[in-house]
Amino acid sequence: MNVPVQDLRDADLRPVLRSWVRKRPGWGQAAMREELGLCNGEARADLAVLAPRLAGFEIKSSGDRLDRLTRQVRYYDQIFDESWLVTTDRHLHHAESLTSSWWGLLQVETGLSGPTLSTVRPATTNPALDPLALARLLWRDETLAALRTLGRHKGISRYPRHRLWQLLADGLPPQDLSQVVRRCLAARPQTVTGADQ
């Protein structure tokens, strides 16, 4: 069924986005997590792809407002190696000015077989990763395990999580920490609903 772009909702765009991700070179088998909490729940990524790089996708359909986008961009910029905005022509120009220059932009279009995505601007590497924000994506046991591999595990088992996160953030360069986080997120069990794919 061919639905006009302005009538497409977030839920209509998610399967289109997952299909687009699966077709990207090197991403075909990547684990995906929907509604990934960022910075202890301050924001959520519509879709996180645990591919060769940690990639975040924010979806803004025609019916969405952009008033939260600036704040969301700030959180994505702390965490994702690569960030993408998926939107329609209604928001494209304004959204482009609200995102960082390294964000990729995907435009939703309708074709004979339904909605498709076209790349308006490819994502480039985020130069502004925040190691502490990355570490905060990890569960306590994941953080302890990562610290063990670094040889920094003696006497820390009773530390509060924020102190463990700081130790990990201080112990690894951001790109290496991003790889640790990606592996931990991919190893987590999928949700019962199947939202994590």
Long-range contacts (C-beta under 8 A, 24 or more apart in sequence): 1-114, 2-110, 2-111, 2-112, 2-114, 3-110, 3-114, 3-115, 4-110, 5-62, 5-88, 5-89, 5-90, 5-108, 5-109, 5-110, 5-115, 6-62, 6-63, 6-88, 6-90, 7-62, 8-61, 8-62, 8-88, 8-108, 8-110, 8-115, 9-61, 9-63, 10-46, 10-59, 10-61, 10-64, 12-61, 12-115, 13-59, 13-61, 13-86, 13-108, 13-115, 14-46, 14-47, 14-59, 16-108, 16-114, 16-115, 16-116, 16-117, 17-47, 17-57, 17-59, 17-86, 17-106, 17-117, 18-47, 18-197, 20-106, 20-117, 21-47, 21-49, 21-51, 21-57, 24-51, 26-51, 26-52, 27-51, 27-52, 31-185, 31-186, 31-196, 31-197, 32-196, 32-197, 33-185, 33-188, 33-196, 34-195, 34-196, 34-197, 35-195, 36-137, 36-185, 38-75, 38-76, 38-78, 38-79, 38-133, 38-137, 39-75, 39-78, 39-79, 39-133, 39-136, 40-136, 42-75, 43-71, 43-72, 43-75, 43-76, 45-76, 45-80, 46-86, 48-80, 48-185, 50-182, 50-185, 50-186, 53-81, 53-82, 53-125, 53-178, 53-182, 54-79, 54-80, 54-81, 54-82, 54-178, 54-181, 54-182, 54-185, 55-80, 55-81, 55-82, 55-83, 55-84, 55-123, 56-80, 56-82, 56-83, 56-84, 57-83, 57-84, 57-85, 57-86, 58-83, 58-84, 58-85, 58-86, 59-86, 59-87, 60-85, 60-86, 60-87, 60-88, 60-91, 60-95, 61-87, 61-88, 61-108, 62-88, 62-90, 62-91, 64-91, 66-91, 66-94, 66-95, 66-98, 69-95, 69-98, 69-99, 70-98, 73-98, 73-99, 73-100, 73-103, 75-133, 76-103, 77-126, 77-128, 78-128, 78-129, 78-130, 78-133, 78-134, 79-129, 79-130, 79-133, 79-134, 79-137, 80-126, 81-125, 81-126, 81-129, 81-175, 81-178, 82-123, 82-124, 82-125, 82-126, 83-123, 83-126, 84-123, 86-117, 92-120, 96-120, 96-121, 100-126, 100-128, 102-126, 102-127, 129-174, 129-175, 129-177, 129-178, 130-174, 131-168, 131-169, 131-170, 131-172, 131-173, 131-174, 131-177, 132-165, 132-166, 132-169, 134-169, 134-174, 134-177, 134-178, 134-181, 135-165, 135-166, 135-168, 135-169, 135-177, 135-181, 136-165, 137-181, 137-184, 137-185, 138-165, 138-168, 138-180, 138-181, 138-184, 139-184, 140-164, 142-184, 143-168, 146-180, 146-184, 147-171
